[in-house]
Amino acid sequence: MRTNIRLTTPTIAILKALLSATGEAPAWGLTICRDAGLGPGTLYPILDRLAEGGWITSYTGTGPHPGRPARRFYELAGSGR
């Protein structure tokens, strides 16, 4: 488990987007990209590092998704808050 996470400007933007997400509207990739002002090439490596460090958790959505992969939702873990 990675414990040393660099708090760069993009990382902080992602954390802010995750903090503003609610249970009614959980954060998923496209919404985090939009809210943080980042592209997917920047977003997903940071999400991977945050998950590896135990700062966030993720789960796959169960709603219908014909013709596309299921959405992956992200939320802050206790240590991420």
DSSP file (Angstrom, degrees, kcal/mol; ACC not computed):
  #  RESIDUE AA STRUCTURE BP1 BP2  ACC     N-H-->O    O-->H-N    N-H-->O    O-->H-N    TCO  KAPPA ALPHA  PHI   PSI    X-CA   Y-CA   Z-CA
    1    1 A M              0   0    0      0, 0.0     2,-0.5     0, 0.0    52,-0.2   0.000 360.0 360.0 360.0 130.9    0.0    0.0    0.0
    2    2 A R        +     0   0    0     50,-0.8     3,-0.1    47,-0.2     0, 0.0  -0.683 360.0 174.6 -83.2 126.9    1.3    3.4   -1.0
    3    3 A T        +     0   0    0     -2,-0.5     2,-0.9     1,-0.2    -1,-0.1   0.659  60.2  75.0-107.0 -20.2    1.3    5.9    1.8
    4    4 A N        +     0   0    0      2,-0.0     2,-0.5     0, 0.0    -1,-0.2  -0.798  58.9 174.8-100.6  97.8    3.1    8.8    0.3
    5    5 A I        -     0   0    0     -2,-0.9     2,-0.4    -3,-0.1    45,-0.0  -0.896  28.4-131.5-104.6 124.6    0.7   10.5   -2.1
    6    6 A R        -     0   0    0     -2,-0.5     2,-1.6     1,-0.1     5,-0.1  -0.608  12.5-140.6 -75.2 128.1    1.8   13.8   -3.7
    7    7 A L        +     0   0    0     -2,-0.4    -1,-0.1     4,-0.1     2,-0.1  -0.579  36.4 167.8 -91.4  75.1   -0.8   16.5   -3.5
    8    8 A T     >  -     0   0    0     -2,-1.6     4,-2.6     1,-0.1     5,-0.2  -0.289  52.3 -97.6 -77.9 169.7   -0.4   18.0   -6.9
    9    9 A T  H  > S+     0   0    0      1,-0.2     4,-2.1     2,-0.2     5,-0.2   0.916 125.5  47.8 -58.1 -45.7   -2.9   20.5   -8.3
   10   10 A P  H  > S+     0   0    0      0, 0.0     4,-2.1     0, 0.0    -1,-0.2   0.899 111.3  51.4 -63.2 -37.8   -4.7   17.8  -10.4
   11   11 A T  H  > S+     0   0    0      1,-0.2     4,-2.5     2,-0.2    -2,-0.2   0.922 110.5  48.1 -64.1 -42.9   -4.8   15.4   -7.3
   12   12 A I  H  X S+     0   0    0     -4,-2.6     4,-2.4     1,-0.2    -1,-0.2   0.888 109.2  53.5 -64.6 -38.7   -6.4   18.2   -5.2
   13   13 A A  H  X S+     0   0    0     -4,-2.1     4,-2.0    -5,-0.2    -1,-0.2   0.897 110.1  47.8 -62.4 -40.1   -8.9   18.9   -7.9
   14   14 A I  H  X S+     0   0    0     -4,-2.1     4,-2.4     2,-0.2    -2,-0.2   0.924 110.9  50.5 -66.2 -44.6   -9.9   15.2   -8.0
   15   15 A L  H  X S+     0   0    0     -4,-2.5     4,-2.3     1,-0.2    -2,-0.2   0.895 110.1  50.6 -61.4 -39.8  -10.2   15.1   -4.2
   16   16 A K  H  X S+     0   0    0     -4,-2.4     4,-1.8     2,-0.2    -1,-0.2   0.906 109.7  50.5 -63.2 -41.4  -12.4   18.2   -4.3
   17   17 A A  H  X S+     0   0    0     -4,-2.0     4,-0.7     1,-0.2    -2,-0.2   0.894 111.7  47.8 -63.8 -39.2  -14.6   16.6   -6.9
   18   18 A L  H >< S+     0   0    0     -4,-2.4     3,-0.5     1,-0.2    58,-0.3   0.870 109.4  53.3 -69.7 -36.1  -15.0   13.5   -4.8
   19   19 A L  H 3< S+     0   0    0     -4,-2.3    -1,-0.2     1,-0.2    -2,-0.2   0.846 108.5  50.2 -65.3 -33.5  -15.8   15.6   -1.7
   20   20 A S  H 3< S+     0   0    0     -4,-1.8    -1,-0.2    -5,-0.1    -2,-0.2   0.624  89.7 100.3 -82.4 -12.3  -18.6   17.4   -3.5
   21   21 A A    <<  -     0   0    0     -4,-0.7     2,-0.2    -3,-0.5     6,-0.0  -0.464  59.4-156.7 -73.0 145.3  -20.2   14.1   -4.7
   22   22 A T        -     0   0    0      3,-1.0     3,-0.3    -2,-0.1    -2,-0.1  -0.716  31.7-105.8-116.5 169.2  -23.2   12.9   -2.8
   23   23 A G  S    S+     0   0    0     -2,-0.2    -1,-0.1     1,-0.2    -2,-0.0   0.813 122.0  54.9 -62.1 -30.5  -24.8    9.5   -2.3
   24   24 A E  S    S+     0   0    0      1,-0.3    -1,-0.2     0, 0.0    -3,-0.0   0.819 124.1  24.3 -72.5 -30.7  -27.6   10.6   -4.7
   25   25 A A  S    S-     0   0    0     -3,-0.3    -3,-1.0     2,-0.0    -1,-0.3  -0.651  86.1-166.9-133.8  76.0  -25.1   11.5   -7.4
   26   26 A P        -     0   0    0      0, 0.0     2,-0.3     0, 0.0    49,-0.1  -0.224  29.3 -99.6 -65.6 156.5  -21.9    9.4   -6.8
   27   27 A A  E     +A   74   0A   0     47,-0.7    47,-2.9    -9,-0.1     2,-0.3  -0.577  44.6 172.2 -80.3 133.9  -18.7   10.4   -8.7
   28   28 A W  E >>  -A   73   0A   0     -2,-0.3     4,-2.4    45,-0.2     3,-0.5  -0.888  48.2 -84.1-134.1 168.9  -17.8    8.4  -11.8
   29   29 A G  H 3> S+     0   0    0     43,-0.8     4,-2.6    -2,-0.3     5,-0.2   0.805 122.3  43.4 -43.9 -55.7  -15.1    9.0  -14.4
   30   30 A L  H 3> S+     0   0    0      1,-0.2     4,-2.3     2,-0.2    -1,-0.3   0.888 115.4  48.7 -64.6 -39.7  -16.8   11.5  -16.7
   31   31 A T  H <> S+     0   0    0     -3,-0.5     4,-2.9     2,-0.2    -1,-0.2   0.878 112.0  49.3 -68.8 -35.7  -18.2   13.6  -13.9
   32   32 A I  H  X S+     0   0    0     -4,-2.4     4,-2.8     2,-0.2     6,-0.3   0.925 110.2  51.5 -67.7 -42.8  -14.9   13.7  -12.1
   33   33 A C  H  X>S+     0   0    0     -4,-2.6     5,-1.8    -5,-0.3     4,-1.2   0.940 114.7  43.5 -55.0 -48.6  -13.1   14.7  -15.4
   34   34 A R  H  <5S+     0   0    0     -4,-2.3     3,-0.2     2,-0.2    -2,-0.2   0.940 117.2  43.9 -64.2 -49.6  -15.7   17.5  -15.8
   35   35 A D  H  <5S+     0   0    0     -4,-2.9    -1,-0.2     1,-0.2    -2,-0.2   0.841 120.1  41.2 -68.4 -33.8  -15.7   18.7  -12.2
   36   36 A A  H  <5S-     0   0    0     -4,-2.8    -1,-0.2    -5,-0.2    -2,-0.2   0.591 104.9-126.5 -89.6 -11.4  -11.9   18.6  -11.9
   37   37 A G  T  <5 +     0   0    0     -4,-1.2     2,-0.3    -5,-0.3    -3,-0.2   0.860  66.1 128.2  69.4  35.7  -11.2   20.0  -15.3
   38   38 A L      < -     0   0    0     -5,-1.8    -1,-0.2    -6,-0.3    -2,-0.1  -0.842  57.3-120.8-123.4 157.9   -9.0   17.1  -16.3
   39   39 A G    >>  -     0   0    0     -2,-0.3     4,-2.6    -3,-0.1     3,-1.2  -0.532  33.9-107.0 -89.7 164.0   -8.7   14.6  -19.1
   40   40 A P  H 3> S+     0   0    0      0, 0.0     4,-1.9     0, 0.0    -1,-0.1   0.799 116.7  63.9 -63.3 -28.7   -9.0   10.9  -18.7
   41   41 A G  H 34 S+     0   0    0      1,-0.2    -3,-0.0     2,-0.2     0, 0.0   0.765 113.9  33.7 -67.2 -23.7   -5.2   10.4  -19.3
   42   42 A T  H <> S+     0   0    0     -3,-1.2     4,-1.2     2,-0.1    -1,-0.2   0.817 117.8  54.2 -92.6 -41.1   -4.6   12.5  -16.2
   43   43 A L  H  X S+     0   0    0     -4,-2.6     4,-2.6     1,-0.2     3,-0.3   0.945 103.7  49.2 -62.5 -55.3   -7.5   11.3  -14.1
   44   44 A Y  H  X S+     0   0    0     -4,-1.9     4,-2.4     1,-0.2    -1,-0.2   0.850 107.9  51.6 -66.0 -37.8   -7.3    7.6  -14.2
   45   45 A P  H  > S+     0   0    0      0, 0.0     4,-2.0     0, 0.0    -1,-0.2   0.901 113.1  47.6 -62.4 -36.5   -3.6    7.2  -13.2
   46   46 A I  H  X S+     0   0    0     -4,-1.2     4,-2.7    -3,-0.3    -2,-0.2   0.918 110.3  51.2 -69.0 -41.9   -4.3    9.5  -10.2
   47   47 A L  H  X S+     0   0    0     -4,-2.6     4,-2.4     1,-0.2     5,-0.2   0.903 109.2  52.1 -59.8 -39.8   -7.4    7.5   -9.2
   48   48 A D  H  X S+     0   0    0     -4,-2.4     4,-2.5    -5,-0.2    -1,-0.2   0.922 110.8  46.9 -61.8 -43.7   -5.3    4.4   -9.4
   49   49 A R  H  X S+     0   0    0     -4,-2.0     4,-1.9     2,-0.2    -2,-0.2   0.904 112.2  49.9 -65.7 -40.6   -2.6    5.9   -7.1
   50   50 A L  H  <>S+     0   0    0     -4,-2.7     5,-2.5     2,-0.2     6,-1.0   0.889 112.7  47.2 -65.4 -38.3   -5.3    7.1   -4.7
   51   51 A A  H ><5S+     0   0    0     -4,-2.4     3,-1.2     4,-0.2    -2,-0.2   0.909 110.7  51.6 -67.6 -41.7   -6.9    3.7   -4.6
   52   52 A E  H 3<5S+     0   0    0     -4,-2.5   -50,-0.8     1,-0.3    -2,-0.2   0.852 110.1  50.4 -62.2 -34.9   -3.5    2.0   -4.1
   53   53 A G  T 3<5S-     0   0    0     -4,-1.9    -1,-0.3   -52,-0.2    -2,-0.2   0.494 116.3-115.5 -81.9  -4.1   -2.9    4.4   -1.2
   54   54 A G  T < 5S+     0   0    0     -3,-1.2    25,-0.4    -4,-0.3    26,-0.4   0.620  83.2 119.9  80.8  12.8   -6.3    3.6    0.4
   55   55 A W  S   <S+     0   0    0     -5,-2.5    22,-3.1    -6,-0.2    25,-0.4   0.797  75.9  24.4 -80.3 -28.8   -7.6    7.1    0.0
   56   56 A I  E     -B   76   0A   0     -6,-1.0     2,-0.3    20,-0.3    20,-0.2  -0.903  63.1-152.6-132.6 161.0  -10.5    6.1   -2.2
   57   57 A T  E     -B   75   0A   0     18,-2.8    18,-2.4    -2,-0.3     2,-0.3  -0.887  13.8-161.3-124.2 161.2  -12.7    3.1   -2.9
   58   58 A S  E     -B   74   0A   0     -2,-0.3     2,-0.3    16,-0.2    16,-0.2  -0.971   8.5-178.2-141.9 157.5  -14.5    2.2   -6.1
   59   59 A Y  E     -B   73   0A   0     14,-1.9    14,-3.2    -2,-0.3     2,-0.4  -0.983  30.9-106.8-151.6 157.3  -17.3   -0.1   -7.2
   60   60 A T  E     -B   72   0A   0     -2,-0.3    12,-0.2    12,-0.2    11,-0.1  -0.721  37.0-117.7 -90.5 133.8  -19.1   -1.0  -10.4
   61   61 A G        -     0   0    0     10,-3.3    -1,-0.1    -2,-0.4     9,-0.0  -0.310  12.5-153.4 -67.5 152.3  -22.6    0.4  -11.0
   62   62 A T        +     0   0    0      8,-0.1    -1,-0.1     2,-0.1     3,-0.1   0.435  57.2 110.6-107.3  -2.6  -25.4   -2.1  -11.3
   63   63 A G  S    S-     0   0    0      1,-0.2     8,-0.1     8,-0.1     2,-0.1  -0.130  82.8 -74.3 -68.4 169.3  -27.7    0.0  -13.5
   64   64 A P        +     0   0    0      0, 0.0    -1,-0.2     0, 0.0    -2,-0.1  -0.375  49.1 171.2 -65.6 142.0  -28.5   -0.8  -17.1
   65   65 A H    >   -     0   0    0     -3,-0.1     3,-1.7    -2,-0.1     2,-0.1  -0.343   9.9-173.4-148.8  59.7  -25.7    0.0  -19.5
   66   66 A P  T 3  S+     0   0    0      0, 0.0     0, 0.0     0, 0.0     0, 0.0  -0.370  74.1   4.9 -63.1 129.8  -26.6   -1.5  -22.9
   67   67 A G  T 3  S+     0   0    0      1,-0.1     0, 0.0    -2,-0.1     0, 0.0   0.511 121.6  69.0  79.6   5.3  -23.8   -1.2  -25.4
   68   68 A R  S <  S-     0   0    0     -3,-1.7    -1,-0.1     3,-0.0     3,-0.1  -0.981  88.2 -90.1-148.5 160.0  -21.2    0.2  -23.0
   69   69 A P        -     0   0    0      0, 0.0     3,-0.1     0, 0.0     2,-0.0  -0.288  54.4 -90.9 -67.1 156.4  -19.2   -1.0  -20.0
   70   70 A A        -     0   0    0      1,-0.1     2,-0.1    -9,-0.0    -8,-0.1  -0.353  48.4-103.1 -64.2 147.3  -20.7   -0.5  -16.5
   71   71 A R        -     0   0    0     -8,-0.1   -10,-3.3    -3,-0.1     2,-0.6  -0.434  25.8-139.4 -71.6 146.9  -19.8    2.7  -14.8
   72   72 A R  E     - B   0  60A   0    -12,-0.2   -43,-0.8    -2,-0.1     2,-0.3  -0.952  18.2-155.1-108.5 120.5  -17.1    2.7  -12.1
   73   73 A F  E     -AB  28  59A   0    -14,-3.2   -14,-1.9    -2,-0.6     2,-0.4  -0.714   5.6-158.2 -99.3 147.6  -18.0    4.9   -9.1
   74   74 A Y  E     +AB  27  58A   0    -47,-2.9   -47,-0.7    -2,-0.3     2,-0.3  -0.954  13.4 171.1-127.5 142.3  -15.5    6.4   -6.8
   75   75 A E  E     - B   0  57A   0    -18,-2.4   -18,-2.8    -2,-0.4     2,-0.2  -0.990  37.9 -96.5-146.9 156.0  -15.7    7.7   -3.2
   76   76 A L  E     - B   0  56A   0     -2,-0.3   -20,-0.3   -58,-0.3     2,-0.1  -0.478  34.2-142.5 -71.9 137.6  -13.3    8.8   -0.5
   77   77 A A    >>  -     0   0    0    -22,-3.1     4,-1.5    -2,-0.2     3,-0.6  -0.400  36.7 -91.0 -86.2 173.7  -12.3    6.3    2.1
   78   78 A G  T 34 S+     0   0    0      1,-0.3     3,-0.3     2,-0.2   -23,-0.1   0.890 128.5  48.4 -54.7 -44.0  -11.8    7.3    5.7
   79   79 A S  T 34 S+     0   0    0    -25,-0.4    -1,-0.3     1,-0.2   -24,-0.2   0.765 107.1  57.8 -71.2 -23.6   -8.1    8.0    5.2
   80   80 A G  T <4        0   0    0     -3,-0.6    -1,-0.2   -25,-0.4    -2,-0.2   0.810 360.0 360.0 -74.6 -30.0   -8.9   10.1    2.1
   81   81 A R     <        0   0    0     -4,-1.5    -1,-0.2    -3,-0.3    -2,-0.2   0.500 360.0 360.0 -71.1 360.0  -11.2   12.4    4.0
